[in-house]
């Protein structure tokens, strides 16, 4: 949004950060990127969600939503100075699209045992 971008430009001029860390490639993330660029401040983006995998929640565009979202996210990623990815798999996915921005893998901190949780819900219900 224009107002957020305008306010961020003034805020960054006031506090003069060394770096801007963004978590979203839409709306406020775009505003943060634009504001940082207005002051030549480096931008790091944490890519923690495969947004195109949630395209079925977007009621517009039908089957075009996922490719449009993927395109927009990749375009955003190409504009930042560095990316933090939670896994090598995400890094590989970004690289497979031709992305050459530096990527650092920093795991989320969840132990593998929490990611492989299986439970028989029928056995526990009365």
C-alpha positions as CSV (number, residue, x, y, z in Angstrom):
1,X,0.0,0.0,0.0
2,X,1.2,3.5,-0.8
3,X,0.7,4.8,2.7
4,X,2.8,2.0,4.3
5,X,5.6,2.6,1.7
6,X,5.5,6.3,2.4
7,X,5.7,5.8,6.2
8,X,8.4,3.2,5.9
9,X,10.5,5.6,3.7
10,X,10.3,8.2,6.4
11,X,10.9,5.7,9.3
12,X,14.0,4.3,7.6
13,X,15.3,7.8,7.0
14,X,14.8,8.5,10.7
15,X,16.3,5.3,12.2
16,X,18.8,4.5,9.4
17,X,18.9,0.7,9.7
18,X,21.9,-1.3,8.4
19,X,19.7,-3.9,6.8
20,X,16.0,-4.6,6.3
21,X,14.7,-8.1,6.9
22,X,11.4,-9.0,5.1
23,X,9.1,-12.0,5.7
24,X,6.5,-11.5,3.0
25,X,6.8,-11.0,-0.8
26,X,3.5,-9.2,-1.1
27,X,2.0,-6.0,0.4
28,X,4.2,-4.9,3.3
29,X,7.1,-6.9,1.9
30,X,6.9,-4.9,-1.3
31,X,6.6,-1.7,0.7
32,X,9.6,-2.6,2.7
33,X,11.7,-3.5,-0.3
34,X,10.7,-0.2,-2.1
35,X,11.5,1.8,1.1
36,X,14.9,0.1,1.6
37,X,15.8,0.7,-2.0
38,X,14.9,4.4,-1.7
39,X,17.7,4.6,1.0
40,X,20.1,2.0,-0.6
41,X,19.7,-0.3,2.4
42,X,20.4,-4.1,1.8
43,X,17.4,-6.4,2.0
44,X,17.2,-10.0,3.2
45,X,14.1,-12.0,2.7
46,X,13.2,-15.1,4.7
47,X,11.4,-17.6,2.3
48,X,9.4,-19.6,4.8
49,X,6.3,-20.4,2.9
50,X,5.8,-21.9,-0.6
51,X,3.0,-19.5,-1.4
52,X,1.9,-21.2,-4.6
53,X,1.0,-24.3,-2.6
54,X,-1.8,-22.3,-1.0
55,X,-3.2,-21.0,-4.3
56,X,-6.4,-23.0,-3.9
57,X,-7.4,-20.5,-1.2
58,X,-7.4,-17.7,-3.8
59,X,-10.9,-17.6,-5.3
60,X,-9.7,-15.6,-8.3
61,X,-7.9,-16.8,-11.4
62,X,-8.7,-20.5,-11.0
63,X,-5.9,-22.7,-12.1
64,X,-3.8,-19.6,-13.0
65,X,-3.4,-18.6,-9.4
66,X,-0.5,-20.9,-8.6
67,X,1.7,-20.0,-11.6
68,X,1.0,-16.2,-11.0
69,X,1.9,-16.5,-7.4
70,X,5.1,-18.5,-8.2
71,X,6.1,-15.9,-10.8
72,X,5.5,-13.0,-8.4
73,X,7.4,-14.6,-5.5
74,X,10.4,-15.5,-7.8
75,X,10.4,-11.9,-9.2
76,X,10.4,-10.6,-5.6
77,X,13.3,-13.0,-4.7
78,X,15.4,-11.7,-7.6
79,X,15.1,-8.1,-6.2
80,X,16.5,-8.8,-2.7
81,X,20.2,-9.0,-1.7
82,X,20.0,-12.3,0.2
83,X,17.5,-15.0,1.1
84,X,17.2,-17.2,4.2
85,X,15.7,-20.6,3.5
86,X,14.6,-23.1,6.2
87,X,15.9,-26.2,4.3
88,X,18.1,-27.3,1.4
89,X,14.9,-28.4,-0.4
90,X,13.6,-24.8,-0.4
91,X,17.0,-23.6,-1.6
92,X,17.0,-26.2,-4.4
93,X,13.5,-25.2,-5.4
94,X,14.6,-21.5,-5.6
95,X,17.7,-22.4,-7.5
96,X,15.8,-24.5,-10.0
97,X,14.0,-21.4,-11.1
98,X,17.3,-19.8,-12.0
99,X,17.7,-17.6,-8.9
100,X,21.2,-16.5,-8.4
101,X,20.7,-14.4,-5.2
102,X,22.8,-15.6,-2.2
103,X,20.8,-18.1,-0.1
104,X,21.7,-19.2,3.4
105,X,20.0,-22.2,4.9
106,X,19.0,-21.8,8.5
107,X,16.8,-24.6,9.8
108,X,13.6,-23.7,11.6
109,X,14.7,-25.3,14.8
110,X,12.0,-28.0,14.8
111,X,13.4,-31.4,15.4
112,X,12.7,-34.1,12.8
113,X,10.6,-36.1,15.3
114,X,8.0,-33.3,15.3
115,X,7.9,-33.3,11.5
116,X,7.1,-37.0,11.2
117,X,4.3,-37.1,13.7
118,X,1.7,-39.7,13.0
119,X,-1.3,-40.5,15.1
120,X,-4.2,-42.9,14.7
121,X,-7.1,-40.5,15.5
122,X,-9.7,-43.4,15.2
123,X,-8.0,-45.3,18.1
124,X,-8.1,-42.3,20.4
125,X,-11.7,-41.3,19.9
126,X,-14.5,-42.6,22.1
